[in-house]
Amino acid sequence: MTVDDQAQRLQALLQPLPSSATLVPPTSRYAGVGTAVSDPDGERPVLYLQRRFVPQPDRLATLGEHVVVAGERTDHVAAAELGDPELFWRLCDGNRAVFPEDLLREPGRRLRVTSPEGIPGSPS
């Protein structure tokens, strides 16, 4: 890669995002969370994600259960149960866990596999 190619790539990264661009992928726990701009010194505005409120687990529809086996990882459970290892956060939301590793500490524990908040279904 030439110096000109590197300069062009760097320049492209520094361009503002188009208004249609999203900051996070649709499968992220932050999808749908709004953005805001902070500019306390008036010289350098900073775009940031607003706070995400964790939903109450009893408001989430249960899709199934997973029984924890010793040595499992949350990304493997999410891949097996939800089809995507990056959806581990849905296991956390459905089971009141702040730290994903807490879900798997006790072999034999039954985890709720839930839909994300706002998806129609009958919470159980």
C-alpha positions as CSV (number, residue, x, y, z in Angstrom):
1,M,0.0,0.0,0.0
2,T,1.4,3.3,-1.0
3,V,1.6,6.4,1.2
4,D,-1.1,8.0,-1.0
5,D,-3.4,5.0,-0.4
6,Q,-2.8,5.2,3.3
7,A,-3.5,9.0,3.3
8,Q,-6.8,8.4,1.3
9,R,-7.9,5.7,3.7
10,L,-7.1,7.9,6.7
11,Q,-9.0,10.8,5.2
12,A,-12.0,8.6,4.5
13,L,-12.1,7.5,8.2
14,L,-12.1,11.2,9.3
15,Q,-15.1,12.1,7.2
16,P,-18.4,12.5,9.1
17,L,-20.9,9.6,8.9
18,P,-23.8,10.0,6.5
19,S,-27.0,10.7,8.2
20,S,-28.3,7.3,7.2
21,A,-25.3,5.5,8.8
22,T,-25.7,3.7,12.1
23,L,-23.1,3.6,14.8
24,V,-23.8,0.0,15.9
25,P,-25.0,-3.1,14.1
26,P,-28.7,-4.1,14.4
27,T,-27.8,-7.1,16.6
28,S,-26.0,-4.9,19.2
29,R,-27.6,-4.3,22.6
30,Y,-27.2,-0.6,21.7
31,A,-29.2,-0.8,18.5
32,G,-32.0,1.7,18.7
33,V,-30.3,3.7,21.5
34,G,-30.1,7.4,20.5
35,T,-27.1,9.5,20.2
36,A,-26.3,13.0,21.5
37,V,-23.5,15.5,21.1
38,S,-21.4,17.0,23.9
39,D,-19.4,20.1,23.2
40,P,-18.4,21.5,26.7
41,D,-15.6,23.7,25.4
42,G,-17.3,24.8,22.2
43,E,-14.3,23.6,20.1
44,R,-14.7,19.9,19.6
45,P,-18.1,18.2,19.6
46,V,-18.2,14.6,20.6
47,L,-20.9,12.2,19.4
48,Y,-21.9,9.6,22.0
49,L,-24.5,6.9,22.6
50,Q,-27.1,7.7,25.2
51,R,-27.7,5.5,28.2
52,R,-29.2,2.1,27.6
53,F,-31.7,1.0,30.2
54,V,-31.6,-2.7,30.9
55,P,-35.1,-4.2,30.5
56,Q,-36.9,-6.0,33.3
57,P,-36.5,-9.8,32.5
58,D,-40.2,-10.5,33.2
59,R,-41.1,-8.2,30.3
60,L,-39.2,-10.4,27.8
61,A,-40.8,-13.3,26.0
62,T,-39.2,-16.6,26.8
63,L,-38.0,-18.5,23.8
64,G,-36.6,-21.5,25.6
65,E,-34.2,-22.7,28.3
66,H,-30.6,-23.7,28.4
67,V,-29.1,-25.9,31.1
68,V,-25.5,-24.8,31.9
69,V,-22.8,-27.4,31.5
70,A,-19.4,-27.0,33.1
71,G,-16.8,-25.2,30.9
72,E,-19.3,-23.5,28.6
73,R,-18.8,-19.9,27.4
74,T,-21.6,-17.4,26.9
75,D,-20.7,-16.8,23.3
76,H,-21.1,-20.6,22.6
77,V,-24.4,-20.7,24.4
78,A,-25.6,-17.7,22.4
79,A,-24.5,-19.2,19.1
80,A,-26.3,-22.5,19.9
81,E,-29.5,-21.0,21.3
82,L,-29.8,-17.7,19.3
83,G,-27.7,-18.4,16.2
84,D,-25.2,-15.6,16.8
85,P,-22.4,-15.6,19.4
86,E,-22.6,-11.8,19.7
87,L,-26.1,-12.1,21.2
88,F,-24.8,-13.1,24.6
89,W,-26.2,-9.9,26.0
90,R,-29.7,-11.3,25.4
91,L,-28.9,-14.1,27.9
92,C,-27.7,-11.4,30.3
93,D,-30.9,-9.3,29.9
94,G,-33.2,-12.4,30.3
95,N,-31.4,-13.6,33.5
96,R,-30.6,-10.3,35.4
97,A,-26.9,-10.7,34.9
98,V,-24.5,-7.8,34.7
99,F,-21.5,-9.9,33.9
100,P,-21.9,-12.7,31.3
101,E,-19.6,-15.0,33.1
102,D,-21.9,-15.0,36.1
103,L,-24.5,-16.9,34.1
104,L,-22.2,-20.0,33.8
105,R,-20.7,-20.3,37.3
106,E,-23.2,-23.0,38.4
107,P,-23.4,-26.1,36.2
108,G,-27.1,-27.3,36.1
109,R,-28.5,-23.7,36.3
110,R,-31.4,-23.1,33.9
111,L,-31.0,-20.0,31.8
112,R,-34.0,-18.3,30.2
113,V,-33.4,-17.6,26.5
114,T,-35.5,-14.6,25.7
115,S,-36.4,-12.3,22.8
116,P,-35.2,-8.7,23.0
117,E,-37.4,-6.1,24.5
118,G,-40.1,-4.8,22.1
119,I,-40.6,-8.1,20.2
120,P,-44.1,-9.3,20.5
121,G,-44.6,-12.5,22.4
122,S,-46.0,-13.8,25.6
123,P,-43.6,-13.3,28.5
124,S,-43.4,-16.3,30.7
